[in-house]
């Protein structure tokens, strides 16, 4: 709910933890009014807290007047609430601010938040205030789900009985690691809270006598530690396969010779297996550590096949059914450096019984010769690219695999130039249409048409805008709608009239910014397991408008909205495709999938594309964002905070999306910025 207040709020910007104030706040300057467009099915309650920022409250003087008003369809303004915010200098200022509670009439078309300076105020009076904890409640008093920072839940100990404790074989190939790191790695296994483990270590031609002595000492002191020594180094795959031959456990876990497990890592894995005995692969979150200090938390989504194909994100801790690994041939030396990426890609060709543990169970430690250190092993990036290319070929997917930043890859599918695609959109008039259409004409895929719905009185102007952009008459189909037709219903009507292999649904005109944006979306939209593919959509000011949608609490959380980020810190410079629960704004889908799912449901208004994706996901279809397909909206913004549609979506999907599978539960949910919860 709080995110929806972003839409249509003009120059207002939400920020996270401003001035040391915990949480997410709409910081507003004195003398401004934030207007939030609304669509209501009845009267609703509005609540928030308005406060001065901590430094302003302490260091400034005077007071600010704050107010909430509504506007109806006739343009009449109705004052709903007002109050005074004094600073500490007046002796009665409250650092926590004022609670705001008011009822918004059903006739309201917008909500206005205002901040003024009293006429007598001057000098050091504060220049801004913040709205926090904003929530709506429907007419029946049902509250929108709380959206805020919550501490990471601690899972209780399971107390697994012996019969449910699978033996886990930890495989560790060893080759001249720093001795202290090797000792730490071994000790991290010996210190596990879970006892049903064996540590299978193969020394691959180490020349450091201290390393060899340490291995022999540990093997003699604990019967669960098994060591084999190879005099001549054969490489990491050869050594890991040798460790695999030593293993007797039902599952294997991979531990590098310079990394460590958290004390309860194997217990968490065993609990997961006990809950789902058929699992073939389990992976966890991890962090990267330097000198004992975490420098980056890698909080991962649940199983995301399309992310894996461009990112290899699962990484550590990786646990696999030993029998399956042996059946597919173990580790392959031609992919040394990325042998685990190759293994995972072959595993996913055989099974989807894959689970994610959203806890950091593995510490990936940085030193001069480690992959985590950056570019110590450039051959690993080449090996991973080759592994992805071989995997796609085995799966019958025709594509070129290119390099992104280290460890990230671009899968560009081969697209039949004769494949038809309909660009489907509904508009109220020609505004922004010509600019968008010029980019459609210049993109390289030749067989596309436009299916456009608009009020009958605006159709001729829309057709002229398309022709001015050099869209041929044969490339356009026009659908007349009533002036009162809802935008979602109009888009649904246009989609129903389109005739093509694929549909590209646009909720507003958008211009392509990247040369092959349409080909990229077609390539992913063609995949039989992918129900919908979306691009990154920018607003006119260059900030992200749409980059995928999560539903961690049954309410849409738009990812990276209002930022200039492009998942660089997660997936790298806009090259790596990532799975999401839904996309909005622009969506590519196969026509047969669209018809099978029953098309769009207009009752969800501006959320219709999101609801379509959720229905697709419920039937097994995946949804992806293709970040290097980029567009920019050109038409006027028409987003309205449709509260009945939001609550309807919440009722339908909160049960299945109490935790979003692609948005780690350790990320904060007051902002879709992929930032960890602060504890």
Secondary structure, DSSP 8 states (H G I E B T S, - for coil): -TGGGGTT-TT-EEEESGGG--SEEEEEETT-EEEEEEE-SS-EEEEEEEE--HHHHHH-BSEEEEEEEEEETT--EEEEEEEEEE-GGGS---TT-EEEEEEE-TTEEEEEEEEEE-TT--SSB--EEEEEEEEEE-TT--B----S-------------GGG---EEEEEEESS--HHHHHHHHHHHHT-S---EEEEEEEES---HHHHHHHHHHHHH-TTEEEEEESS---HHHHHHHHHHH--SSEEEE--TT-EE-TTHHHHHHHHHHH-TT-SEEEEEEEEEETTEEEEEE---S--HHHHHHH----SSEEEEHHHHHHTTS--GGGTTSHHHHHHHHHHTT---EEEEEEEEEEEE--TTSGGGSSTTHHHHHHHHHHHHHHHHHTT--EEEEE-STT-EEEEE---TT--EEEEEE-SSSTTHHHHHHHHHHSS---EEEEEEEEGGGHHHHHHHHHHTT--GGGEEEEEE-TT--HHHHHHHHHHH--SSEEEEESS-EEE-STTHHHHHHHHHTSTTEEEEEEEEE-TTSSEEES-EE-TTSS-EETTTT-S--STTTT-TTTS-EEESB--SEEEEEHHHHHHTTS--GGGGGGHHHHHHHHHHHTT-EEEEEEEEEEEE-S-----EEHHHHHHHHHHHTTTTSS-TTS-TTB-SSSSS--B---
